[in-house]
Amino acid sequence: MASIVELREMSDEQIEDLVENAQEELFNLRFQRATSQLENTVRIRAVRREIAQLNEVLHKRRLAIQEAAQQPEIAQALSGKDWEATAHYDYEDSAWRVEFVNEKGGKLASALVNLNVKRPAGRKNRQAQRPQFVRSIEVAG
């Protein structure tokens, strides 16, 4: 299994392939356990953990893109245009750097999204004040 640093540098397609392979391996391990052929039962737990890590990286990327796209300045820049977004973890800033580009590859906007902001405890507090995840915004043009 790759480290979290290596996982964050991989593309979504690579991570999805790893998830698919790990799920297939988990299926085979469960089948072996059911037929009493599995010698190393700890491997099931390790594969489940790998799947969780891979899914977490994919989820954080999608969440960072979603949070950035909800910002009014970026939403205005993206409205009426076909765009794609990529998110890469920036270790210097400890946040996700989200880049929005148009179909020709021209930069539309970028944002720095920190998903590690502490959220208020309690349902009432969470609804009353939503934490600010986006640190900085740059809109091209």
N, C-alpha and C positions, 0 to 999 in steps of 0.2 A: 504494500500500500504506500502511496506517495504521501509526503508530508503535506501539511496544510498550505505551506508556501507554494509547493509545486502544483497543488490542486487549484489554487487561486490564479495561477499563471496559465492553466489549460483553457482551451475553448469550451463552450457549452457542448458542442458535439462530442469532444473527447470525453468529457465527464459523463455525458449520457451513455456513451458506449461502455464506460467503466461501470456505471450503474447496472446496465443490462447484463454485462458479464458477471457481476457480483450477484445479481438476483438469480441468474442461471446456476451459479455455483451453490448458492444457498438452497435452491430447489434440489439439486443433486445431493447435497449434504443431508437434507431432511429425508430424502428418499433412502439414503444409506442408513440413516439412524432408524428409520421405520423397519428396515429389513435386517437390522442388527449387524451391519457391515461397517459401520463407522467406528474407527479406532480413536480418533481425536475429536471428542465432542466440544472442545473449547473453540474449535475452528468455526462453529456455527455462530457463536457470540462475536468472534472477530469479524466475520463477514457481515453480520447485521450492523456492527459498528461502522464498518467501511461504507456501507450503503447510507447510513445516517449522515456521515461526514460529507459524502458526495452530494446528497440531497440538500444539505445545509448550505453548501457553497452555491448551488444553483438557486436556492430560495433567496439567499442574501443578495445575489446579483439582480434577480427580478424585483425584489423589494426596493433596492437602491434605485433602479430605473423608474419604478412606480412613484417613489417619493419625489424624485427629481422632476418627473413629468407633471406632477401635481402643482408645482410652483407656478404662480401666475405669470411670471416673466417668461419662463420656458414654455408654458402651455400656449402663450400668445405667439411665441416664435415658431412653435410646431403646428399651429392650427392651419388646416387646409393644405398641408404638405405631407408627402410620403416620406417617412423617416425610419431610421433604424437606430438602436441604441446599444452601446456596449458598456460594460462596467468592469473595471479592473481595480483591485485593491492597491492603494498607495500606502506603503509602509511608513514613509516619512510623515504623512499627515494622519495616519491611522484611520483612514476613511476610504470609501469607495469613490473613485473618479468615474463619473458617468459622462459619456460623449454621445451627443446626438448628431447624426449626419443625414443628409438627404440622399436620394437614390443615386445621385452622381458622385457621392463621396464628399461633398462639401460640408464643412462643419456648420451646424446650426446653433448649437449651444453646448455647454458643459456645466457640470455641477460637482461639488464635493459633498458627499453624503456620509454622515457619521451615524451608523445604525446602533452604536453602543451607548447612546444617550440614555440616561436613567429615566425610566417611565414612572409617573406617579403611582403610588399604591392606592388601591381601592377603586371601585367602579365609578363612583361620583367624581373623584379627582381626575381620573383618566378622561372622562367625558368633558369635564370643565376646562382642562388645560392639556392640550396636545403638545408633546415635546417637539422642538425644532430640530429635525434631522439634517436638513440641508445647511451646510456651513457657508458655501460661497457659490455664486452663479455667474457664468459668463455667457452672454448672448452675442453671437456673431452678427455683424452687419448693423 
